[in-house]
């Protein structure tokens, strides 16, 4: 039994840990931030490729992840639900590059005023506080461990290290190309909304979950502040309520900020006894199971 250490306890690190445990390895997850404290916990978490390259690999990883989420959907313990929704554009455009990953993409027939193109499709929506707890439980159920630990460098003792440290890769992998892209969201009470809505020409999105509705968002490269900005929150609410009238009377129940770990391209490759898997931008959930499958395959090449 090979000994593997996964650094990072966000959605990608935990998914990799599960696949490695299923392959029969001993896996220990080390992280400065436990799952509820990670950027993953802030995510609105709709399946949608965003802020991640290269497209061919993202499409392959995302297709794998979509299939896994389809199997998990409807189980209350996972927090995964399949929801229909609309992505609208100010101008009509070509078929999305990721369209082959979803089963029911179709031109949108009803669009808000000022929008002239769009698509409807079904996407997994993942309630992250529930889902991260489920992933952590899967790690422990398979005999893995999850430990809070701040590391100054990648461990050297295990047979294999999987680096899923997100922004931490700036230090742990010496990769200054990884930068934060700040995202701010507002949480509204759930008022019976069932369908999600995306502004494909901007950053506005409305993602219903079981107990709340996530309204976003922002894209601020190089911004490290974790503090919600009140003016930004008001702008997000005003825009979302104009697009989705059902939100008009919904009460604000929270504010969140997440720092997406962005890079020119997701780094998933082997470097000696280390497999790097970071730089997922805004697509950590979207590509998680696909990346985890590739990590497990690389591990098999190293460990047998």
Phi, psi and omega in degrees: 000120180282150179258122183237135173248125174258126179259114181118131184239029170279191185298324181288314180300316181292322178296317177298318180299318180298313181294323179291322176294319179296334178279357175099009180271157170275128187231129174241126178260125177246136182203141174292324180245127176287163189312315182292348183259357187278167173302325179304326183292339182273339189300140171295328167062055165262143176295114180190118179294123185208131174059043181211138178223165358278153189299320183296319180286321178299319179297317180295312179297318182294324178297317177298315182295320179303315181297321178294316180296326175302320181289329182275341187299141177090349176272115185303331183287342181269333184077011181261129178226141173271123181233142176273152179191186186228134168252121185248148181233149176295326178233144178295144183219183181286170176301137182301147182293339181262010189301328183294347181277344183249146189275343192224033179298133179211152177299139180286135180263333179242121183230148176295161178301135180094354179250139188233012177194162178168177184221148170246146176193167177263132181226144170296132171247127190244115179281101195297318178304320178288315185292318179296322176297318178298316178298316180298322178294325178294320177301311183290324180296331179272005177094007177278168178238156178225116188230134173283122180201128174271120182250143179270352178196169179292138181300153182243352184279323185291167175293328182210141175242134175247116186267097177245046190273001177059233178298336178297344179293342174302321178268309190289331178248004182060033187253094180283357176287339178284124182228152175283142169238105189288134176233130179244139179226160174242137177258127177248155175297149178285124183244025179094010180286133182246330185256145177273165180214134178234140171265102182290347179265356181210214185239008181283132175214151179228113186238108179283140173236187187293322185242352180208179178230127180267125179243126179216188359202189180229161177221096187237090181297138176078004182264123186258355187291127177269005185268125178299140179261122184299321180294320177297318179299317179296320179295316179300316181295316181298316181294314182296319181292330176291328181274325183235090185303335180298343181275357189305319184254006182291133183278140175287129180241357178177166177226141180220153174227136175230147179252101182291137179272094187260158182201163179299331176203145176301132177263109174227099183199161178267138174227092185065237180266019178239135169251119178271136178212084183206174180087034187277358177056234179262020186238022183303311178294317186300324183251003192306306185287331175292316176296319180298322179295320179290323176299316180297323178293318177296320179298322179297326177294325182278316190260342182081000000 
